[in-house]
Amino acid sequence: MDSQRYLDCLASDYARLRTIAASAPDAEVPTCLPWTMSDLVRHVAQVYLHKAATMEHDARQPQPDVSAEDPLAALDRGYARLLAQFSHRQPSDVTVTWFPPDQTVAFWIRRMAQETVIHRIDAELAAGVESAPIPEDLAVDGVDEVLERFLAFASHHFREDFAGTLDDLTGQRVQVETAGSAWLVNLDSKVITLTAPDGSPDATVRADPETLLRWLWRRTDEDAVTVEGDQSAVDALYTVLKGATQ
């Protein structure tokens, strides 16, 4: 996906998130308990404002406090500041990120598109409305981001986020497949790695792109995917994903 495609997806999901949130501000968010819809909106606003400030200063920034602000006003303000950075800078421009291999504005364009689609789903679930489909290209890209950055990279650099679950891994190998793409996840207790599929995983997890992305982020039922092989290996993957995606 190119940066303009991410920006188009971001705009669409932001608009839907905002519309749904306005209709049910006090609804509980079942995927982010004990949050209400207003808490969810404040969180997204805080994320937008923090990333905009990071790019504005090209340095790590403290988390902004939006607790006293109207949630939708904070969301609008954050989105406007975020778009200002994305429109005034090139995707290839250097800026600070938490992923050393990619210190560019393009990292945040991708990250904000993926952040927003997941929280758009949260808003839909809270309001009890039908979820809009996730475009296939965005969903496949989101699967790649979760596995590469939130799981493999984070297991090495942010081990504390996994709350000890990495220590229970025993080298299980789980292949994740969707829409012609595949990732082999090596669940080693020292560090999780991704390698090219070699035809001999302990288990395979397979689903359409949207279902798989939602499964990785715990936004659908645990049994929504098809599993072949060792269920305990898939259970181990699902357990460590909780730390990666919380």
N, C-alpha and C positions, 0 to 999 in steps of 0.2 A: 504494500500500500504506500502511496506517496502522501506527502504532508497535506495536500489539499483534500484528499479523500478523508483523512483523519479529521480535518477541520469540518468537513461537511457532516460527518457522523456526529461529531461533538455538538454542532449546532442543532441537529435534529433531536438528539437525546436530551440536551439541555432544555430545549423548548418543551418537550413532552414531560420531563421531570418537573419543570416549573408549573405547567398547567395542572398536572395531577396533584402536586403538593398543595396548590392553592385551594383545591376542592376538599381536602381532608386534613387540615393542619394538625388535628389532635389524634389522628389514627396511629395505632401502634404499628411499628415496623417489625414484622415477625422474624425477619432475617437479621435484625440488628437490635434485639431486645437489650435493655429496656427503652430504647429510643422511641420517640414519637416522630411523626412526619416532620414537625418543626425542628427536632433535633437532627434529623437526617439532612434537612436543607441547610442548617447551620454548619454541619460538618462539610458538606460540599462547598459551601461558600468559603469556609476557612481554608480548605484545600486550594481552591482557586486563588484566593488572596495570597496565600503563602507561596505558591509557585510563581505568581506574578511578581511578588516582592523579590524572590530569589533571582529571577531574570533581570529585574530592574537594577539590582545592586551587584549582580554576578557574584554573590556570596550567600552562604547559608544564613537564614533568617529565623527569628523566633516565630512561634505560631501566633497569629493574630487572635485577638479576643473579640468575638462577635456576639457574646452572650446577651448584651443589652440592646442589640439591634434587631429590628424586624427581620425574621428569617429570609423572606423573599427579597427584601431590599438588600440584604447582605449578599444574597445569591446573585442578584443583578449587578451589584457593584463588583463582586469578584469576577464574574464572567466578563464584564466590560474591561477590567484591568488585564485579565488574561488575554483577551482578544487584542488589546492594544499592543501587548508584547509580541504576539504572534504575527500581527500585521506590520509592525515596524521593524522586525528583524527577519533575517533569512533563516530557514531551518538549519542551515549548516553553521550558523554563528555559534561561537563557543559560549557556554554558560555552565554554571555549577549544577550537577545532578548527583544522585546517590549511586550511580552506576558508572564506575570509572571508565569502562570501554566506550561510553557514549556521553561525552560532555558537550552536548549541543542542544539548541532549542528544539530540534526535531524529537529528541527524547521526550520532552515535556508535551509536545503536541500529541505524540502517540499515547503517552501516559494519561493525559487528561481525557482523551477520547475513550480509552478503556475504563478509566475511573467512572466516567459519567454514564456509560451504558450499564454498568453494574448497579449503580445507585438509582438509575432510572427504573430498573427492574425492582429494586427495593420499594420505590414509591408505588409502582403498580401493585405489588403484593400488599402493601399497606392499605391502599385504597380499594382493593378487591376488584380491580379492573383487569381486563384481558391484556396480557403483555404483547406489545408490538414486537414483531420479529426482529432479530438481530441480523444484519446483513452477513452473508456467508464470509466475505473477505475479512470483515471486522472480527467475527467470531474465531476464525482460524488464527488470525493474528493474535487475538487475545489468549488463545490456548498456548501459543508459542511464548508469549510474554510471561504468563504464569509459570510455565515449566522452566524457562531459561533464567528468568530474573527473580521471581518471587520464591521459587523453590531451589533450584541449583545454586544460583549466586548467593541468595540470602542464607542458605544453609552453611555457607562458609564465612560470610561477612556479618551476618546478624543472627548468630546461633542462639542467642538468648531468647529470640522471639519464638522459638520452637518448644519452649517449656519442657525440655528434657526428652521430647519424643524421638529425637535423633539417636539417642543412646540405645534405643530398643531395636534399631535397624540391624539386619543381619546380611545385607548384600542382595536383597531381593531385586529382581529386574522386571520392571513392568513396562510394556510397550503401550503407548497411547496413540490411538489412530482416529483420524477423521478426514473425510473429503480428499483422500489421496495423500495426506501428510501423515508422518509417523515420527514419534520421539521415543527413544528407549531411556527410561529413567532408572538409574542405578542407585539403589537405596542403601548406601554405605553409611555406617554410623559416624564416620569421620567427616564426610562431605558427600552430598548428593551430586551426581553428575548426569549429564545428558550425552549420549553417544548415538551413532548411527545404528539403526536396527540391524541385527545380525541373524535374525531368524530363530533365536533360541531364548525368548523371554520366559520368565516363570508364569507370567500372566499377560493378557492383553485386555485393555479397556477400549471400547469402541462406541461411538455415537455420532450423530450428526453434529456439525460445528456448534450450533446454538446450545444444544443439550449438553455437550461436553464442556463448553465454557461455563455454563451455569453450574454444572456438577463440580468443576474445579473450585468455583467460588462458593459452593454450598448454597446455591440459589435454586435448587431443584432437589427432588428426592434422591437419596443415596443409591437406590436401585434403578435410576433412570437410564443408566448406561448398560451396555452388554459386556459381560465379563467372560473370558475364556481362560482356563488354566487355574492357577492357585489363587483362590479367593483371599487367603490370608495375606498374600503379597499386595493385592489391591487394597485390603483393609489397612495395611501399613502405609501405603501411599496416601490414602484418604486421611489417615490420622495426622501425618506430618503436614498435609495441605492445610489443616486447620490453623497451624501456627504460621504458615506462609501467607495465608489470605485473611487473617483476622483483622 
